[in-house]
Structures are given as structure tokens and as C-alpha cells.
Amino acid sequence: MEDPASVFDCFGMIFTVLKLALALSPIIVLASLFVFNTDTEEVYQTKRKPDFSLEPLE
């Protein structure tokens, strides 16, 4: 049978890893927003209604 102290040590290590993952999750989410950022301005321009004004384009 295993030593009960080693079982608690294993639970402590798992708990520490979970705390670290929880602490780093906002940073990971923000980093992924920058890494996988789509150019929303370009998408907006393609879906915009056409401009039928008579002003010359520059």
C-alpha cells in the first residue's frame, strides 16, 4: 500500500498545476486574440452597402 503522504503530495501537485493554469488563462486568452486576430475593418468594408454618391473617388 502506498504511503498516504505521497498521495497527498500528488494531490498538492495537481492542485498547484490547476491553480497555475487558472492564473494564466486570461493571459492565454488575450494572447490568442492577438495571434488569431482577423482584420475586422476589412470584413466591414466588404459588407458595407455601396456608396452611390456622385463625388469623385480619390
C-alpha distances in whole Angstrom, upper triangle without the diagonal:
4,7,9,12,11,11,14,15,15,17,19,20,21,23,25,26,27,29,31,31,33,35,36,37,41,41,40,42,45,45,45,48,50,48,49,52,55,59,59,63,64,62,65,68,67,67,70,73,76,78,82,84,87,86,86,82,82
4,6,9,7,8,11,12,12,14,16,17,18,20,21,22,24,26,27,28,30,32,33,34,37,38,37,39,42,42,42,45,47,45,46,49,52,56,57,60,61,60,62,65,65,65,67,71,73,76,79,81,84,83,83,79,79
4,5,6,7,9,10,11,13,15,16,17,19,20,22,23,25,26,28,29,31,32,34,37,38,37,39,42,42,42,45,47,46,47,50,53,56,57,60,61,60,62,65,66,65,68,71,74,76,80,81,84,83,83,80,79
4,5,5,6,9,10,11,12,14,16,17,18,20,21,23,24,26,27,29,31,32,35,36,35,37,40,40,41,43,45,45,46,48,51,55,55,59,60,59,61,64,64,63,66,69,72,74,78,79,83,81,81,78,77
4,5,5,6,9,10,10,12,14,15,16,18,20,21,22,24,25,27,29,30,33,34,34,36,38,38,39,42,44,43,44,47,50,53,54,57,59,58,59,63,63,63,65,68,71,73,77,78,81,80,80,77,76
4,5,5,6,9,10,10,12,14,15,17,18,20,21,23,24,26,27,28,32,32,32,34,37,36,37,40,41,41,42,45,48,51,52,55,57,56,58,61,61,61,63,66,69,71,75,76,79,78,78,75,74
4,5,5,6,9,10,11,12,14,16,17,18,20,21,23,24,26,27,30,31,30,33,35,35,36,39,40,40,40,43,46,50,50,54,55,54,56,59,59,59,61,64,67,69,73,75,78,77,77,73,73
4,5,5,6,9,10,10,12,14,15,16,18,20,21,22,24,25,29,30,29,31,34,34,35,37,39,39,40,42,46,49,49,53,54,53,55,58,58,58,60,63,66,68,72,73,77,75,75,72,71
4,5,5,6,9,10,10,12,14,15,16,18,20,21,23,24,27,28,28,30,32,32,33,36,37,37,38,41,44,47,48,51,53,52,54,57,57,57,59,63,65,67,71,73,76,74,74,71,70
4,5,5,6,9,10,11,12,14,15,17,18,20,21,23,26,26,26,28,31,31,31,34,36,35,36,39,42,45,46,49,50,50,51,54,55,54,57,60,63,65,69,70,73,72,72,69,68
4,5,5,6,9,10,10,12,14,15,16,18,20,21,24,25,25,27,29,30,30,33,35,34,35,38,41,44,45,48,49,48,50,53,53,53,55,59,61,64,67,69,72,71,71,67,67
4,5,5,6,9,10,10,12,14,15,16,18,20,23,24,24,26,28,28,29,32,34,33,35,37,40,43,44,47,49,48,49,53,53,53,55,58,61,63,67,68,71,70,70,67,66
4,5,5,6,9,10,11,12,14,15,17,18,22,22,21,24,26,26,27,30,31,31,32,35,38,41,42,45,47,46,48,51,51,51,53,57,59,61,65,66,69,68,68,65,64
4,5,5,6,9,10,11,12,14,15,16,20,21,20,22,25,25,25,28,30,29,30,33,36,39,40,43,44,43,45,48,49,48,51,54,57,59,63,64,67,66,66,63,62
4,5,5,6,9,10,10,12,14,15,18,19,19,21,24,24,25,27,29,29,30,32,36,39,39,43,44,43,45,48,48,48,50,53,56,58,62,63,66,65,65,62,61
4,5,5,6,9,10,11,12,14,17,18,18,20,22,23,24,26,28,28,29,31,35,38,38,42,43,42,44,47,48,48,50,53,56,58,61,63,66,64,64,61,60
4,5,5,6,9,10,11,12,15,16,15,18,20,20,21,24,25,25,26,29,32,35,36,39,40,40,41,44,45,45,47,51,53,55,59,60,63,62,62,58,57
4,5,5,6,9,10,10,14,15,14,16,19,19,20,22,24,24,25,27,31,34,34,38,39,38,40,43,43,43,45,49,51,53,57,58,61,60,60,57,56
4,5,5,6,9,10,13,14,14,16,18,19,20,22,24,24,26,28,31,34,34,37,39,38,40,43,44,43,45,49,51,53,57,58,61,60,60,57,56
4,5,5,6,9,11,11,12,14,16,16,18,20,22,22,23,26,29,32,33,36,37,37,38,41,42,42,44,48,50,52,56,57,60,58,58,55,54
4,5,5,6,9,10,9,12,14,14,15,18,19,19,21,23,26,29,30,33,35,34,35,39,39,39,41,45,47,49,53,54,57,56,56,52,52
4,6,5,8,10,10,11,14,15,16,18,20,20,21,23,26,29,29,32,34,33,35,38,39,38,40,44,46,48,52,53,56,55,55,52,51
4,6,7,8,10,11,13,14,16,17,19,20,21,23,26,29,29,32,34,34,35,38,39,39,40,44,47,48,52,53,56,54,54,51,50
4,6,5,6,9,10,11,12,14,16,16,18,20,23,26,27,30,31,31,32,35,36,36,38,42,44,46,50,51,54,52,52,49,48
4,5,5,6,9,10,10,12,14,15,16,18,21,24,24,27,29,29,30,33,34,34,35,39,42,43,47,48,51,50,50,47,46
4,5,5,6,8,10,11,13,14,15,16,19,22,22,25,27,27,28,31,32,32,33,37,39,41,45,46,49,47,47,44,43
4,5,5,6,9,10,11,12,14,15,19,21,22,25,27,26,28,31,32,32,34,37,40,41,45,46,48,47,47,43,42
4,6,5,6,9,10,10,12,14,17,20,21,24,26,25,27,30,31,31,33,36,39,41,44,45,48,47,47,43,42
4,5,5,6,9,10,10,12,15,18,18,21,23,22,24,27,28,28,30,33,36,38,41,43,45,44,44,41,40
4,5,5,7,9,10,10,14,16,17,19,21,21,23,25,27,27,28,32,34,36,40,41,43,42,42,39,38
4,5,5,6,9,10,13,16,17,20,21,22,23,26,27,28,29,33,35,37,41,41,44,42,42,39,38
4,5,5,6,8,11,14,16,19,20,20,22,24,25,25,28,31,33,35,39,40,43,42,41,38,37
4,6,5,6,9,12,12,15,17,17,18,21,22,22,24,28,30,32,36,37,40,38,38,35,34
4,6,5,9,11,13,15,16,17,19,21,22,23,25,28,30,32,36,36,39,37,37,33,32
4,6,9,12,14,17,17,18,20,22,23,24,26,30,31,33,37,38,40,39,38,34,34
4,6,10,12,15,15,15,18,20,20,21,23,27,29,31,35,36,39,37,37,33,33
4,6,8,11,12,12,14,17,17,18,20,24,26,28,31,33,35,34,33,30,29
4,6,9,9,9,11,13,14,15,17,21,23,25,28,30,32,31,31,27,27
4,6,6,7,9,10,11,13,15,19,20,22,25,26,29,28,27,24,23
4,5,5,6,9,10,11,12,16,18,20,23,25,27,26,26,23,23
4,5,5,6,9,10,10,14,16,17,21,22,24,23,23,20,20
4,5,5,6,9,10,14,15,16,20,21,24,22,22,19,19
4,5,5,6,9,12,14,16,20,22,24,24,24,21,21
4,6,5,6,10,12,14,18,19,22,22,22,19,20
4,6,5,9,10,11,15,16,19,18,18,16,17
4,6,8,9,12,15,17,20,20,20,17,18
4,7,9,12,15,18,21,21,21,19,21
4,6,9,12,14,18,18,19,17,19
4,6,9,12,15,16,18,16,19
4,6,9,12,13,14,13,16
4,6,9,10,11,11,14
4,7,9,11,11,15
4,6,8,10,13
4,6,9,12
4,6,9
4,6
4
